[in-house]
Amino acid sequence: MKTNTRFIKGVVAAAAKEDTVMPWARGKRRSAFIAKRSTDKPERRSA
């Protein structure tokens, strides 16, 4: 079977330059999410 090294090199290069930010990554976005989540929630009253 013929190996397509140019294709493989292209895929590896594309994967290496991918810089997707994950939600669990440290930083401003995470601290903002934690702050939003930890705000006081309104108390629920029964009917």
Secondary structure, 3 states (H helix, E strand, C coil): CCCCHHHHHHHHHHHHHCCCCCCCCCCHHHHHHHHHHCCCCCCCCCC
